[in-house]
């Protein structure tokens, strides 16, 4: 069984996740926005070899530590979709805008909708493109383990901001309603900020998705 640890990073308390197969001593890290040296220490303390770093979208609070963590561990960086390449290529300007630090430039292996990543021997992660918060934002669905890495597409009771350049509220709502809300109700939603939730809860309680607000 996979174990998941949540490590808040950056001043925005972004939820970096360490997903581990402790029996085989391997791990995947999602959205290391910062604190790369701390994440590296945690991995070493638990005797975990980092296999892959996966990114849901290109905002600095989700990717700012990716280059350093990759250098420290040798792990490759995967995601988001190529439509976010303009964000990945502008990390320095993002750092100036948000007052955060970037650990350096990198070029990830971009993904596309419906790609299937076999990040562990017994677990596959399906890429679900959810443009809107950013044009190249994606979620990762691990059906066998019953969770969705949602990045900033979906939160408990809310959705990602769409007031950034190239964001689009209609695209995000369409993505969520057509691709995410069709997942099993008991799917655990691991969001980029705030508490975890479930698909079933968001169907009924999220005002952006149940018709109350939009």
N, C-alpha and C positions, 0 to 999 in steps of 0.2 A: 504494500500500500504506500502511496506517495504521502509525504508529510510536507506541509506548507508553513513556513514562517513568514510573518509580515514584519518588515523593517522600515519604519518611517524614515524618509530621507528628504533633504532640502528643507528650506524654511516654509515650504508649502505642504509639508507632511505628506509627501507622496508615498504611496504604499508600494515599496519594492518587495517582491516576493522571492523567497528562496524555496524552490520545490525540489524535494530530495527523495531519492530511493536509498534509504539508509542501509539496506541489506547489501546493495552493490556499491555504496559509497560514491554515488554520482549525483550531481545537482544541475538544475537549470535556474537561472536568475532572470526575472522579468522586470523591466523598467528600472534599472539602477540609475536613478536621477542624480545621485551623488554618494558621498561616503564610501567610495570604492575600497579604501584601505580597511575600513571597518567590516565591510562585507567579506573581504578577503580573509580577515582574521576569523570571522564566524565560520566560514567554510573550512579553514584549517583546523579550528578547534573541534569541529565535528567530523574531521577526517573525510571531507567531501571534495571530490574532484569536480570542478565546474566544467560542464560539457558545452553548454551553449548559453548565450545571453539573447533573450528575445525582447523585442520592443513593440509596443502597441501603437505608438505614434511619435512624431518628431519633436515635441516640445521639450525644452531643456530640462525641466524638472523630472522628466522621465528618461532622458538619455545622457545627462551631463556626466555621469560616472562610467559610461559604457566603455569608452576608449581605455581608461586606466585599468578597469577591471579586466578587460581583455588582455592588456599588456601583462598584468600580474599573473594571470591564470592560463593564458594561451587559448581561452575560449573564443569561438567565433561568434559574431554578432549577426542575428537574423531579424529582419523586419525593420520597419513597417512596410507598407506598400510604396512603390516607387513614386507615387504622387506626393509623398512627403519628403522627397529628396531635397527640395528647396529649403526645408527646415534643417535637415541633417547637415546641409552645406553652409548653414548660416549660424552655427553655434556661437561664434564670437559675438555677433550682433544680438543674438538672443540673450547672451550673458549680460551684455550692457543694458538691455531693456529691462530684464527682470532682477538684476542685481545678484545673479547666481554665478557660479564658476563652472567652467567646462574643463574636462580632463583632456581635451584635445580632439582633433579631427579623426574621423573614421569613415569608412565606406562599408555599410552592411550588405548582406545578401538580402535583397528585397523579396517580398513575398507577394502573392496575389490571391484573390478570392478562391476558396475551395482547395488551396494547397493543403496537403496533409504532411505534417512533420512528425517523424518518429523520434521524439526526443529521449525516450526511454525504451528499453527493449519491449516492454509490455504495454506501453501507453502511447497513443497517437494524439496529436493536437491538430484540430482542423482550423485553418485560417478562415475567418469570416470578415470580409471587408465591411467596415462600418463608416464610410465617409460622412463628414458633417462637422464634427469638432475640428478635425483637420481633414484635408482631402484624401490622405493616404492612411487614415486610421484603421486599425484592424483589432479584432478580438481573437482569442485563441480558446477553442472549446475542446476540453478533454472529456469525451463522453464516458469513458470507462470509469474515471475518477469522479465524474459528476460536477465539474466546475468550469466556469468561464472566466478567463482573464479579460476583463472588460475595459481596461485602461480608463480613459476619460469619456467613453461613449455613454456609459450607464452608471448611475449612482443610486444609492438607496433614496428613493423619493425624488430623484431629479435626473437630469441628463447633462452632458457636457456643454460648456459654454460655446456659443456660436457667434461671438462678436469679435473674433480674431480675423485677420486677413485670410481669405479663401475658405473661411468656415461657412456652413450653410445649414440652417435649422431644418429646412424641408428634407434635405438629404439625410440628416441624422435621424429624424423621426421615421423616414421611410426605411432606413437601414434597420432600425430597432424593431419596428413593427413587422417587417417582412422576413427578417433573418434571425432576430434574437428572441422575440417573444414566442416563436414557434418551438423553442427548445423545451425540454421537460420542465414542469413547474418546480420540481425539487432541485433543479440545477443551482448550485451555489454561485453567486455572482461576486467575483473578487474585483472590486473597483479600484481605480487609481487613487482615490482619496476617500476618507470616511469609512464607515462600517461596511461589512459584507451584507449581502441581501440574497434573495432568491428570485428566480424568474416569476414564480407564482405570486410572490408578494408585490413585485413591481407591476404585474398585470392589473392588480386590484387597487394598489395604493399610490402608484406613481401618477401624479396629476397630468404629466406630459403625455402619458401613454394610455390613460383611461378616459380621455376626452374632457377632463375637468378644466384644464388650462388651455388646451390647443386643439 
